[in-house]
Amino acid sequence: MPCRGRLLAIALGALELITSLQNEQSNALIAGLIVLTVLSPTEVFPTVLRKEWVEPYHLKALPAVLVWVAMQWPIYQGLLSSRPSSLSSTGQTD
């Protein structure tokens, strides 16, 4: 059932963004997650946009991927900032 995976992605993404820092980017991601993932397959979403953009380009997955990147970004920043700067190109310390 692919519907369960989509609902899980929506729920986890929205939960993460709501509990994280509130800023314009997280609000835009939540709005995109709701509009493209939840509303695009329904009759609320305009048929022309659904048939011409969402379905051919599989845009329903885009907000979930962007939420995943937003959740991983602080982790990657922490890993990159904690690397020792005294390593030379050979991996040996000075």
VOKOL-825484 format. One record per residue: x, y, z of N, C-alpha, C in turn; residue in one letter; residue number from 1. Coordinates in steps of 0.001 Angstrom, whole numbers, plus 524288, in hexadecimal, padded with zeros to 5 digits. Atoms other than C-alpha are relative to their C-alpha. Layout:
N
   nc1   nc2   nc3  cac1  cac2  cac3   cc1   cc2   cc3 type seq
     X     Y     Z     X     Y     Z     X     Y     Z    A NUM
...
//
This chain:
94
   nc1   nc2   nc3  cac1  cac2  cac3   cc1   cc2   cc3 type seq
 80337 7FB65 80000 80000 80000 80000 80366 804E0 80000    M   1
 7FCB2 7FB60 80039 80751 80C22 7FB6B 7FDCB 8048B 8031B    P   2
 8026F 7FBC0 7FD14 7FDAD 814CE 802A0 8023F 80066 80584    C   3
 7FDD0 7FFE8 7FAB1 80355 810E3 80FD2 8054B 802B6 8001C    R   4
 7FADF 7FD80 80038 81100 8151B 80BD7 7FF90 805DE 7FF5A    G   5
 800BC 7FA68 800D0 80C20 8223F 8072A 7FE02 8028B 804FA    R   6
 80205 7FDD2 7FB21 80476 82487 813A5 80430 80033 8043A    L   7
 7FBC2 80003 7FC36 81034 820C1 81BDB 803D3 8046A 7FEDB    L   8
 7FC77 7FBC0 8016A 818D9 82A3E 81452 7FDA5 80545 80161    A   9
 8029F 7FB16 7FEBE 80EDE 83516 8160A 8000C 800E7 805E2    I  10
 80055 7FF6F 7FA54 80D20 83298 82489 80559 80114 80268    A  11
 7FACD 7FF39 7FDC2 81B98 8317A 827A2 80261 80532 7FE54    L  12
 7FDEF 7FB07 801D6 81F39 83D18 81F3C 7FD81 80495 802BB    G  13
 802B5 7FBB5 7FD5E 814EF 845E3 82511 8017C 80033 805C7    A  14
 7FE7E 80024 7FA7D 8185B 8417E 832DB 80572 8023D 800CE    L  15
 7FAB0 7FE01 7FF80 826BA 84443 830D0 80032 805DE 7FF25    E  16
 7FFD7 7FA6D 80120 8245F 85195 82AE9 7FD25 80337 8041D    L  17
 802DC 7FD21 7FBF9 81A90 85588 83547 80331 8004A 80505    I  18
 7FCF4 80003 7FB2F 82397 851A7 8406F 8053F 802B5 7FF68    T  19
 7FB01 7FD53 800BF 82FA7 857C0 83A44 7FF2B 805E1 80035    S  20
 80066 7FA50 7FFF5 8326D 86629 8393B 7FBE1 801E0 7FC22    L  21
 80405 7FDCD 80367 8272E 86DE9 833A4 80262 80480 7FCE7    Q  22
 7FE36 7FBD4 8036C 82B96 875F1 8280B 7FD17 7FF9E 7FAD4    N  23
 802D0 7FFCA 804ED 82723 8793B 81A62 800DD 7FB09 7FCC8    E  24
 7FEDB 804AD 8030A 82DD9 86D6D 81455 7FCCF 7FB56 801E7    Q  25
 802FC 80473 7FE0F 82746 863A4 81D3C 7FA31 800AE 7FEEC    S  26
 80582 7FF11 8014B 81A0F 86A14 81B24 7FEF1 7FEE7 7FA42    N  27
 80099 80117 80598 81C05 86962 80C63 80035 7FA29 7FEF4    A  28
 7FFB5 805AE 800BA 81FDE 85B0B 80D63 7FAFF 7FD52 801D0    L  29
 804EA 8024C 7FE27 813C2 857DC 8155F 7FBA1 80119 7FC1D    I  30
 80404 7FEA9 803D9 80B32 85F1C 80B9E 800A2 7FCBE 7FB0C    A  31
 7FF0D 8033E 8049D 81190 8580B 80039 7FEB2 7FA55 800F0    G  32
 8013B 80568 7FEA4 8103F 84B1D 8072B 7FA1F 7FF1F 7FFF1    L  33
 805B0 8009F 7FFDD 801C9 84D46 80955 7FDA5 8009A 7FA93    I  34
 80269 7FEF3 80517 7FEB2 852EF 7FBF5 80159 7FBC4 7FC0E    V  35
 7FE7F 803AE 8041F 80692 849D8 7F33E 7FF0A 7FA54 80177    L  36
 80072 8057D 7FE97 8061B 83D4E 7FB01 7FA74 7FE7F 80184    T  37
 80537 80155 7FE1C 7F8A0 83DDF 80128 7FBC3 801AD 7FC2E    V  38
 80449 7FDE6 80317 7F05D 84682 7F875 80067 7FEF7 7FA27    L  39
 7FF88 80092 805B1 7F5D2 843C5 7EAE0 7FCDA 7FB72 7FDBE    S  40
 80342 80410 80259 7EEBC 836BE 7E8ED 7FA21 800C6 800B9    P  41
 80591 7FF31 7FEFF 7E1B4 83C6C 7ED64 7FDA9 803C6 7FC0C    T  42
 802B9 7FC6A 80382 7D792 84481 7E645 80094 805AE 801A2    E  43
 7FF0E 7FAAC 7FE39 7DB4F 85086 7EE3B 80441 80288 7FCA0    V  44
 7FBA1 7FE29 80330 7E7BA 851CA 7E617 7FE2A 80096 7FA5D    F  45
 801C1 7FF4D 80570 7E5A6 85735 7D846 801C9 7FB7D 7FC7B    P  46
 7FEED 8047D 80364 7E4F1 84C4A 7CE33 80455 80123 7FC1D    T  47
 7FC01 7FE9C 803E2 7ED59 8537F 7C462 80574 7FF98 8025D    V  48
 7FAE4 8005B 7FD73 7F897 854D7 7CDF3 8016B 7FA5F 80143    L  49
 7FEFF 80572 7FEA1 7F731 846C5 7D252 801B5 7FCE7 7FB38    R  50
 7FEEB 8030F 804B8 7F724 84139 7C473 804F2 801D4 7FD37    K  51
 7FB9A 7FDDF 802FF 8018E 84A53 7BEC3 8051D 80041 8030D    E  52
 7FB3D 7FF44 7FCF1 80B31 84BC8 7CA0E 800F1 7FBD5 80422    W  53
 7FF19 80372 7FB82 80933 8432D 7D5E7 800C9 7FA59 7FE4A    V  54
 7FF94 8057C 80192 806EF 83608 7CF62 804AC 7FEEC 7FC6A    E  55
 7FB94 80149 80367 810F4 836B7 7C439 80552 80084 802AB    P  56
 7FAEE 7FF16 7FD79 81BE0 83BEF 7CCD7 80058 7FDA7 80577    Y  57
 8001F 80299 7FAE0 81824 8343D 7D926 80154 803D3 80466    H  58
 7FEE6 7FBF0 7FC2C 817FC 84095 7E14D 7FE03 7FEBD 80573    L  59
 801E0 80164 7FAC1 81107 839D2 7EC8E 80480 7FE5C 80389    K  60
 7FB8C 801BC 7FCE1 81E30 8347C 7F0F1 803A9 80476 80179    A  61
 7FC4E 7FBB7 7FF19 82551 84180 7F082 7FFD8 8023C 80586    L  62
 7FFF1 7FDEA 7FAA4 820AB 84715 7FD9C 80222 7FC24 803FD    P  63
 7FDEE 803DB 7FC4C 823D7 83A5F 804A6 805F1 7FFCE 7FFBF    A  64
 7FA4B 7FFF5 80096 831A3 83A96 7FF23 80248 804FC 8025C    V  65
 7FE17 7FB14 7FDCD 83351 848E9 802CA 7FFB1 80009 805F3    L  66
 80063 8006E 7FA46 82E8E 8462A 810A8 8045E 7FC89 8020B    V  67
 7FBBD 80375 7FE5E 8385C 83B09 8119C 80535 802F0 7FFF2    W  68
 7FB2A 7FCEE 8004F 84352 84411 80D26 8002F 80403 8046B    V  69
 8002B 7FC27 7FBC1 83EE6 84E69 816EC 8010D 7FD79 80549    A  70
 7FEFA 802B2 7FB0E 83F4B 8445A 821E1 805AF 7FE49 80063    M  71
 7FA9D 801D9 7FFF0 84CC8 83F7A 81DF2 803FC 80462 80006    Q  72
 7FC55 7FBB3 80083 852F0 84CD0 81BB3 802DE 8014F 80518    W  73
 7FD16 7FEE6 7FB24 85621 84FBB 82A22 803D6 7FBA6 8016E    P  74
 7FC70 80450 7FED9 85C2C 84246 82B70 804EF 80082 7FCC4    I  75
 7FB73 7FF6A 80362 86509 84481 81FC0 80342 804B4 80187    Y  76
 7FD10 7FB6E 7FE40 868BF 85203 82499 80329 7FEBB 804E1    Q  77
 7FD32 80182 7FB48 86C72 84C48 831C9 80496 7FC77 7FEDC    G  78
 7FBB6 80376 80169 874A9 841B4 82B8C 80467 802EE 7FD50    L  79
 7FBFE 7FD1C 802C5 87BBB 84B39 822B7 802DF 803C6 8038E    L  80
 7FD71 7FC4A 7FC81 87E7D 854F4 82D8C 80349 7FD42 80421    S  81
 7FCFE 802C2 7FC04 883C6 84A7E 836B5 804C2 7FD30 7FDCF    S  82
 7FB52 80268 80248 88E14 8459F 82D15 804D1 802EA 801C6    R  83
 7FB30 7FD53 7FE78 89BD1 84867 831BB 8026B 802BB 7FB4B    P  84
 7FDBF 7FD06 80452 8A219 852F8 82964 805D3 7FF13 7FF77    S  85
 7FA60 800D5 8002C 8AFEE 84E59 82C49 8017E 7FB38 7FCC9    S  86
 7FEB8 80478 80345 8AF08 8429E 82337 80236 801DC 7FAD1    L  87
 7FDD4 7FEA5 80519 8B7B2 84364 81753 7FD5A 7FCA6 7FBDC    S  88
 8026A 802DE 80447 8B435 83DB4 80A17 800FA 7FA21 80063    S  89
 7FEE6 80590 7FF66 8BA4B 8309D 80DF4 7FD12 7FD9D 80496    T  90
 802F0 80209 7FB86 8B1DA 82F70 81A0A 80346 7FFFE 804FC    G  91
 7FC96 7FFD5 7FB77 8BD4D 8316D 8236C 7FF91 8055B 8029A    Q  92
 8000F 7FB0E 7FD2F 8BD46 83BCE 82DFC 80553 80282 7FFAC    T  93
 7FAFF 7FD1A 8003E 8C7A6 84668 82DDE 802F2 7FFA1 80508    D  94
//
